[in-house]
Amino acid sequence: MKASIQSLTLWGKLAPAHSITAILITEDQRTIVTGSQEGPLCLWSLSPELKISSKQILLGHTAPVTCLAKARDFEKQPYVVSATENGEMCIWNVTSGQCIEHTQLPFRHTAICYYHSSFRMTGDGWLLCCGQYNDVLLIDAKTLAVLHTLTSSQSSDWISCMCLVHSPRIQEDSLIAVSASGDLKVWDLSSSVTRIQEKQPVAERESQPLDCTPCQAIRFCTYTERLLLAVFPSCWKAYDYCDL
């Protein structure tokens, strides 16, 4: 049995600076995770009365945190993933505060989505990542190794924002993304699992320009199962996903 070592960090009258650059609320809505300009993550307890109290500081990053995302089915494993400006990635257990896995890649991620299909996939799922590079990287959610790339057959570019679409009515899991130049792209995920596992090229199913840029966020409405909300600096717009 490996011996465990308990680490302890001490500071003076003032706690370390924590300039928040990324934020995530866990699915059980009991913990808030924040990433900072200084590098460390902070865990905050969120009470049913919406009172917030600091719980733990997670040390390990050496550069500003750019994004946070869940890294597993939270009910089974309470894991989140963090990424930094210099390519560091860490998977954390937010219950124990332990770093489960870490790596450093030559990519600066700005957004991450966790995806797992229990009917089609083995393993712990994928981290779909975008950032200051073209298109979308697929990273193994357990080992943090790069598995594949979702490519663009038209106008390959950096991705500004993205979201997952899971709809029982549509019966196809998809990734919707908007590029830095304003093109909305749709990649099918469910039907592409085998092609991805076999390292075959996977290009977008749809690509069309939006009439406004830059897009800062895009979200799928799970209530209507067809509306997309896109947020721009001066307005927000709704699109019909079924018309794409």
RAHUKA-V722617 format. One record per backbone hydrogen bond with DSSP energy under -0.5 kcal/mol. NH is the residue of the N-H (numbers start at 0). CO is the residue of the C=O. E is the energy in kcal/mol with one decimal. If there is no record, write none. Layout:
NH;CO;E + NH;CO;E
//
This chain:
6;4;-0.6 + 19;17;-0.9 + 20;34;-2.7 + 21;34;-1.3 + 23;32;-2.3 + 25;23;-0.5 + 25;30;-2.6 + 28;25;-2.0 + 31;43;-2.6 + 32;23;-3.5 + 33;41;-2.3 + 34;21;-2.4 + 35;39;-0.7 + 36;18;-2.5 + 38;35;-0.6 + 40;57;-2.3 + 41;33;-2.3 + 42;55;-3.4 + 43;31;-2.6 + 44;52;-3.1 + 45;29;-2.7 + 46;44;-0.5 + 46;50;-2.4 + 49;46;-2.5 + 52;44;-1.8 + 54;42;-3.1 + 55;42;-1.6 + 57;40;-3.0 + 58;56;-0.6 + 59;60;-0.5 + 64;35;-2.4 + 65;82;-2.7 + 66;82;-1.2 + 68;80;-1.8 + 70;78;-2.4 + 71;78;-0.7 + 73;71;-0.8 + 75;72;-1.5 + 76;72;-2.5 + 78;76;-2.3 + 79;91;-2.0 + 80;68;-3.4 + 81;89;-2.5 + 82;66;-1.9 + 83;87;-1.8 + 84;63;-2.1 + 86;83;-1.6 + 88;102;-2.6 + 89;81;-2.0 + 90;100;-2.8 + 91;79;-3.0 + 92;97;-2.8 + 93;77;-2.5 + 93;91;-0.8 + 96;92;-3.1 + 99;90;-3.0 + 99;97;-0.7 + 100;90;-1.1 + 102;88;-2.1 + 104;86;-2.4 + 106;104;-1.2 + 108;106;-0.8 + 109;129;-2.9 + 110;129;-1.6 + 112;127;-2.4 + 114;125;-2.8 + 117;115;-0.6 + 119;116;-0.7 + 120;116;-2.6 + 125;114;-3.2 + 126;138;-3.0 + 127;112;-3.4 + 127;125;-0.6 + 128;126;-0.7 + 128;136;-2.9 + 129;110;-2.1 + 130;132;-0.5 + 131;107;-2.2 + 132;130;-1.8 + 134;156;-2.6 + 135;149;-1.8 + 136;128;-2.5 + 137;147;-2.7 + 138;126;-2.2 + 138;136;-0.6 + 139;144;-2.9 + 140;124;-2.3 + 143;139;-2.0 + 146;137;-3.3 + 147;137;-1.3 + 149;135;-2.9 + 150;148;-0.8 + 150;201;-1.9 + 158;130;-0.6 + 158;132;-0.6 + 159;157;-0.5 + 159;177;-2.6 + 160;177;-1.3 + 162;175;-2.4 + 164;173;-2.9 + 165;163;-0.5 + 170;166;-2.5 + 171;166;-0.6 + 173;164;-2.1 + 174;186;-2.9 + 175;162;-2.8 + 175;173;-0.5 + 176;184;-2.5 + 177;160;-2.5 + 178;182;-2.5 + 179;157;-2.6 + 181;178;-1.7 + 183;181;-0.5 + 183;207;-3.2 + 184;176;-3.4 + 185;205;-2.0 + 186;174;-2.6 + 188;172;-3.3 + 189;172;-1.3 + 191;188;-1.3 + 192;188;-0.5 + 192;189;-0.9 + 195;191;-2.5 + 196;192;-2.6 + 197;193;-1.8 + 198;195;-1.6 + 199;194;-3.1 + 201;148;-0.5 + 203;150;-0.7 + 204;185;-3.5 + 205;185;-1.2 + 207;183;-2.2 + 209;181;-2.9 + 215;213;-0.5 + 215;230;-3.2 + 216;230;-1.1 + 218;228;-2.1 + 220;226;-2.8 + 221;219;-0.8 + 224;220;-1.8 + 225;220;-0.5 + 227;238;-2.9 + 228;218;-2.9 + 229;227;-0.6 + 229;236;-3.2 + 230;216;-2.9 + 231;234;-3.2 + 232;213;-0.7 + 236;229;-2.7 + 238;227;-2.6 + 240;225;-4.5 + 240;238;-0.7 + 242;239;-1.5 + 243;240;-1.4
//
